[in-house]
Amino acid sequence: MQGAVPGLRERKKVETREALRAAAIRLFLERGPSAVTVNDICEAARVSRRTFFNYFESKEAAVFAWDQRLSDEFASRLAARPSHEPPLTALRRAMDDTLPGFAAQTGWHARKKLFSACPELRTKVLDAIFRLETRLVDTLTDRIGCPAGSLYPRLLAAATVSVFRAAFIVWAPETGLKGLHALIDEAFDRLAAGLSVPAS
């Protein structure tokens, strides 16, 4: 029985995180982002402010940001890839392993609608993307053995984040993880091929 306790605790965390997301998405759609407070989201999800900030750093992060836990998982999976793998392959496989946690989140139709309708949210999204990119740069620098500040790991990290962003923008959420994975595979393939112009 002791082994089941962490699983139950983790499920509870996932349920709380998704309840906060759902409440934030619904309120943003109903009122607009500027008219919604963290307190409003907490009241709708029936949790405390302290609980909210255990999961998200801002109301916008509850809607869009790639969770810190997923950034941590991505970087950890990248660091654990076999040392003989080329960096781009290692990044691709690490993203493959991290995707289920991302795709398991709910409300993507509404989030994509909000992203298009509310340009003021984009700065927060870009902040989260930049933090993820910086984390990947640090991990790649250690993995490759480059001097700090080298161009190559930053270029790799930026390309990987761009792969995800491009695939996500094109992705139709009803296709699920399989659809997102296919788009990411295509994007990595095109990147590896030198971004040649596709045949018409």
N, C-alpha and C positions, 0 to 999 in steps of 0.2 A: 504493500500500500504506500510506503514512503516514496517509491519511485513515481507514483501518480501525482503527487502533490505539485511538483514543478510544472507539470503539464496543465493542471487546473489553474495554477496561478498565471501561466502564460496566456491561456485562453481568456481569462478575466481581463488581462491587460489589453489583449486584442479587441475584446468586446467594448471596453471603455474607450479605446482609441477610435474605434469605428463609430461609436455613439457620438463622440465629440465631432468627428468629421461630418457625420450626417446632419447634426444640428447646425453646424456652421454653414454647410452647403445650403440647407433649406432656408436659413435666415438670410444669407447673402442674396439668394435668389428672390426672396420675398421683399426685402427692404433695401438692398444695395449694401455693399461692404462698409461704407462710411457710417451707416446708421446702426450697425451691429457692434456690440461690445463683447468683450470676453465674458462679462457677467451674464449677458443674454445667452451666450452659448452654454455656459455652465448651468444656467437655470433650465434651458431646454433639455440638456443631457442629464440633469439631476446629479451633478457632481460639484465639488468645491473648486474655487480658483486654484488652490494649491494642487489639486489633482490635475487640472488643466495644464498648469505649467510643468508638471512632471512629464507631460507628453509633447507639448508644443511651446515654442517661445513667443508666439504671437497668434492672433486670430487668423491671419492670412496663412500662416504655416499649417494650421489645422486643415486648410482646404487643399493647398497645393504642394507644400514642400516635401521633397523626398526626405523621409524620416532620418534623423541622425542614426538610428539603429541600422537602417539599410545602408547608409553611407559607411558605417563602421563594418558592416558585414561585407560589403563590396571590397573595401580596402583589405580586410582580413583574408578574404578568399583570394584576392590578387597576390598578397604576400605568400600565401600557402601554395600557389601554383608551382609545378616542377621548374627548377632553375634552368633546365635546358630549353624550355618553351620560348619562342620568340615573344617579345613584349606584347605585340598586337594580339597574338594568339592567347596569351595569358589573360589579357584584358577581356577578350571576347568570352573565354570560358568562365572567368569570374563573373561577368555580367549574366551569362546564362544561368549560373548557380544562384544569383541574387534575384533574378526576375520573378520567381514565384511569390516572394514576399511582397514585391511591388504590385503585381497583378492581383493579389488577393485582396487588396484594398477595394473599397466599393465607391460608387457614385461618380465614376469617370465621365459618363455622359454629361452630368450636371457640371462637373469641374471644367470640362472642355468648353462648355457653353459660357461659364463665368469668365474663363480666360479670354474668350473672344469679346465678350460684352463689357468687360471691366478692365481697361488698359492700366488702371492704377495698381492692379494686382501684380503686374509683370515685374516690377522692381523686386518684390519679395521673392518671386520665383527665381529671378536671376541671382539674387543673393544666395539662395540655397544651392543653385547650380555652381556658383563660384566656390562655395565652401567645399562641395564635393570634388570639384576639379583640383583644388589645392590639396585636399587629402590624397588624391590619386598621384599628384606630382610628388609628394613626399614619399609615398610608397614605391613609386617607380624609380625615384632617385636612389633609394636604398637597394632596390632589387637589381638595377642595372649597374650600380656602382659609379654613377656619374658624379662629378663635382656638384655641389649645391649651386643652384642658379643656372644649370645647363638648359639649353633650348630643347633638347630632344625629349626629356620626360614631360616637359610642359606641353610640347606639341602633341605627344601621344595622349596625354590626359584631355587636352582640349578636343582632339579628334574623337575620342571615346564619348565624351559628354555630348558632342555634336551629333554623333550617331544616335544616341538615345533620344535627344531632343527632336531630331528629324523624324525618327520612327514614331515617336509618341504623337507628334502633330498629325501625321498621316493616319495613324492607327484608328480603326473603328472599334470602340470598346466591346461591341457585341461579338467580335471575333475572338475575344478572350486572350489568354496567354499565348495560345498557338498563333494567333494573328500578329500579336506584338513581336513574338519571337521571330516569325518569318520576316518581318520588316527589318528587325535588327540584324538578322543574318544577311539579308540583301544589302543593307547599308555597309556592314563590315566587308562584304565581298567587293562592293564597288570601291570602297576605300583601299582595300588591298590591291585592286586592279589599277589603281592610279586615277580613279574618278574619270575614266574614259566616258565619252558621250554615248548613251545607250542608242541602239539602233531604233529607228522610227518604225 
